Amino acid sequence: MTILALALLLQDAIPPDAAAPLGPPPIAQHSSALTEMLHNSGPMALTVLAILLVASVFSWSIMIAKWRAFSGAEKQSKRFVRAFRKSGRLSEIATAADQFRPSPLVAVFHEIHDEYQRQTGGRGMPANPQALERAAQTASSEAVTLMERRMTWLATIAQSATFIGLFGTVMGIVDAFHGLGTAGAATLRAVAPGISEALITTAAGLAVAIPALIGYNQLTARLREFAARADDFGRELLNAIENAALLTPPATPTTEEARRRTF
């Protein structure tokens, strides 16, 4: 709106005979509009564009790395669940679980299995089932938190890129009015550099913020899926442990243990 108002002001202020440019144009006619805007940009606009370029490269590197990591984790999670449901012994799964990393379900399995081993030694009902549930919740939270690393940077870029571009827009408008004052006449040549800075920094800010925002929302949705899947797997593992404990007869005490119990 500010740029439109400035253009209308110039249209009323410029006399008809000043509308036609005098002399050759400053830029070759065959050059693109983007090249012309960059050519007319000042140091402030170029600094803003450099910051937005770095932010764009950083955000795209995060999105690509996270997307690959999440795809690999999802693939390994499906394989791990299939192997877990086919196997009838927890010891077999514990031995082969590490080959299914980087699935977050592996960390959940190890945490529950280790707690079960500490309580029962691998046989019988656990003495404290609530401890197993807390171990499952802790492992699920830690696994999702580990996968969430650097996501805050993506959210920060998505929120701040538009404001950085807006800062370049404001400075471009300031340069446009400054050029209008120093020229002493309301001509398009006096305000064109400032308007170019305002336009290109605004477009660059949107070009950086929109992909970062879309990527953050998509990756956050996948993180929620991983968290729900880890919770479901933890409950499934606890049910499997309880069912196996009910079917497994208690260990026969040795002669030394029986002798100790008599006293």
C-alpha positions in Angstrom: 0.0 0.0 0.0 2.8 2.4 0.8 4.5 1.7 -2.6 1.1 2.2 -4.4 0.5 5.5 -2.7 4.0 6.7 -3.6 3.5 5.8 -7.2 0.2 7.7 -7.3 1.9 10.7 -5.7 4.6 10.6 -8.3 2.0 10.3 -11.1 0.3 13.5 -10.0 3.6 15.3 -9.4 5.4 14.5 -12.6 4.7 16.9 -15.5 3.7 15.3 -18.8 6.9 16.4 -20.6 9.0 14.6 -17.8 7.3 11.3 -18.3 9.5 10.4 -21.3 13.1 9.5 -20.3 15.9 11.7 -21.6 18.9 10.0 -22.9 19.7 6.3 -23.0 18.3 4.1 -20.3 20.7 3.2 -17.4 20.3 -0.5 -18.0 20.3 -2.4 -21.3 16.8 -3.1 -22.5 17.4 -6.8 -22.8 18.4 -7.2 -19.1 15.9 -8.9 -16.9 13.9 -7.0 -14.3 15.6 -8.9 -11.5 19.0 -7.8 -12.7 17.8 -4.2 -12.9 16.4 -4.2 -9.4 19.7 -5.7 -8.0 21.6 -3.1 -9.9 19.6 -0.3 -8.4 19.8 -1.8 -4.9 21.9 -0.1 -2.3 24.2 -1.5 0.4 21.3 -1.9 2.9 19.2 -3.9 0.5 22.1 -6.1 -0.5 22.8 -6.8 3.1 19.2 -7.8 3.7 19.3 -10.0 0.6 22.5 -11.7 1.8 21.0 -12.4 5.2 17.9 -13.9 3.5 20.1 -16.0 1.2 21.9 -17.5 4.1 18.6 -18.2 6.0 17.2 -19.8 2.9 20.2 -22.1 2.4 20.1 -23.0 6.1 16.4 -23.7 6.1 16.5 -25.9 3.0 19.5 -27.9 4.4 17.4 -28.5 7.6 14.3 -29.6 5.7 16.2 -31.9 3.3 18.2 -33.5 6.2 15.1 -33.9 8.4 13.1 -35.3 5.5 15.7 -38.0 4.8 16.1 -38.8 8.4 12.4 -39.2 9.0 12.0 -41.3 5.9 14.8 -43.6 7.1 13.3 -43.8 10.6 9.8 -44.6 9.3 11.2 -47.4 7.1 13.2 -48.9 9.9 10.2 -48.6 12.3 8.0 -50.6 10.0 10.7 -53.3 9.7 11.2 -53.4 13.5 7.5 -53.8 14.2 7.2 -56.6 11.7 10.2 -58.4 13.3 8.9 -57.8 16.8 5.5 -59.3 16.0 7.0 -62.3 14.2 9.4 -63.2 17.0 8.2 -64.9 20.1 11.1 -64.0 22.5 12.3 -60.7 23.8 15.9 -61.9 23.9 15.9 -62.4 20.1 14.5 -58.9 19.5 17.0 -57.4 22.0 19.9 -59.0 20.1 18.7 -57.8 16.7 17.2 -54.4 17.7 20.3 -52.3 16.9 20.2 -53.1 13.2 16.8 -51.2 13.0 18.2 -47.9 14.0 17.5 -44.9 13.6 14.0 -46.0 14.5 12.8 -44.3 17.7 11.0 -47.6 18.6 14.4 -49.2 19.2 15.1 -46.8 22.1 11.7 -47.5 23.6 12.3 -51.2 23.4 15.7 -51.1 25.0 14.4 -48.9 27.9 11.5 -51.2 28.7 13.5 -54.3 28.2 16.3 -53.1 30.5 13.8 -52.1 33.2 12.2 -55.5 32.9 15.5 -57.3 33.2 16.4 -55.3 36.3 13.1 -56.2 38.0 12.7 -59.9 37.1 15.9 -61.1 35.4 13.9 -61.9 32.3 11.3 -64.2 33.9 7.9 -63.7 35.5 5.7 -60.7 36.2 7.4 -57.4 36.9 7.2 -56.3 40.5 6.5 -52.7 39.5 4.6 -52.4 36.2 4.3 -48.6 36.7 8.0 -48.3 36.4 7.8 -50.0 33.0 5.2 -47.5 31.9 7.3 -44.6 33.1 10.3 -46.0 31.3 8.3 -46.3 28.1 7.1 -42.7 28.3 10.6 -41.4 29.1 12.1 -43.3 26.2 9.4 -42.1 23.8 9.9 -38.5 24.8 13.7 -38.6 24.5 13.5 -40.3 21.1 11.1 -37.6 19.7 13.1 -34.8 21.3 16.3 -36.1 19.6 14.5 -36.1 16.3 13.2 -32.6 16.9 16.7 -31.0 17.0 17.2 -27.9 14.8 13.5 -27.7 14.2 13.4 -24.5 16.2 15.7 -22.9 13.7 13.3 -23.7 10.9 10.4 -22.1 12.8 12.5 -19.0 13.6 13.4 -18.6 9.9 9.8 -19.0 8.9 8.7 -16.3 11.3 11.5 -13.8 11.0 12.2 -13.8 7.2 9.1 -11.7 6.4 10.1 -9.2 9.1 13.7 -9.0 7.6 12.2 -8.4 4.2 9.9 -5.8 5.7 12.9 -4.0 7.1 14.4 -3.9 3.7 11.1 -2.6 2.4 11.0 0.3 4.9 14.6 1.2 4.2 13.8 1.2 0.4 10.9 3.6 1.0 13.2 5.8 3.1 15.8 5.8 0.3 13.1 6.7 -2.2 11.9 9.7 -0.3 15.5 10.7 0.3 16.2 10.5 -3.4 13.1 12.5 -4.1 14.3 15.3 -1.7 17.8 15.5 -3.0 16.8 15.5 -6.7 14.6 18.6 -6.2 12.0 17.3 -8.7 9.5 14.4 -8.6 11.0 12.1 -11.2 10.8 8.3 -11.5 14.6 8.3 -11.9 15.0 9.8 -8.4 12.9 7.2 -6.6 13.4 4.1 -8.8 16.4 2.7 -6.7 14.4 3.0 -3.5 11.3 1.4 -4.9 13.5 -1.5 -6.4 15.0 -2.1 -3.0 11.5 -2.2 -1.4 10.1 -4.6 -4.0 13.0 -7.1 -4.1 13.5 -7.4 -0.4 9.8 -8.0 0.1 9.7 -10.7 -2.5 12.9 -12.3 -1.1 11.5 -12.3 2.4 8.3 -14.1 1.2 10.4 -16.5 -0.9 12.4 -17.6 2.2 9.5 -17.6 4.7 6.9 -19.6 2.8 8.9 -22.8 2.1 10.3 -22.7 5.7 6.8 -22.5 7.1 5.5 -25.3 4.9 8.4 -27.5 5.7 8.1 -26.8 9.5 4.4 -27.7 9.5 5.0 -30.9 7.5 7.9 -32.0 9.6 6.0 -31.2 12.8 3.1 -33.4 11.6 5.5 -36.3 11.0 7.0 -35.8 14.5 3.5 -36.2 16.0 3.1 -39.4 14.1 6.4 -40.7 15.4 5.4 -39.8 19.0 2.0 -41.5 18.7 3.7 -44.6 17.1 6.2 -44.8 19.9 3.5 -44.6 22.6 1.5 -47.3 20.8 4.6 -49.6 20.5 5.4 -49.1 24.2 1.9 -50.2 25.2 2.1 -53.2 22.8 5.5 -54.2 24.3 4.1 -54.0 27.8 1.2 -56.2 26.9 3.6 -58.7 25.3 5.7 -58.8 28.4 2.7 -59.4 30.6 1.3 -62.1 28.3 4.7 -63.8 28.2 5.0 -63.6 32.0 1.6 -65.3 32.5 2.5 -68.1 30.2 6.1 -68.6 31.6 6.2 -70.8 34.8 8.2 -69.2 37.6 11.8 -70.3 38.0 12.4 -73.3 40.3 14.4 -72.2 43.3 17.8 -73.8 43.7 18.7 -75.8 46.7 20.6 -72.9 48.3 17.7 -70.5 47.8 15.3 -73.1 49.3 17.5 -73.5 52.3 17.7 -69.7 52.8 13.9 -69.5 52.6 13.5 -72.0 55.4 15.3 -69.8 57.9 
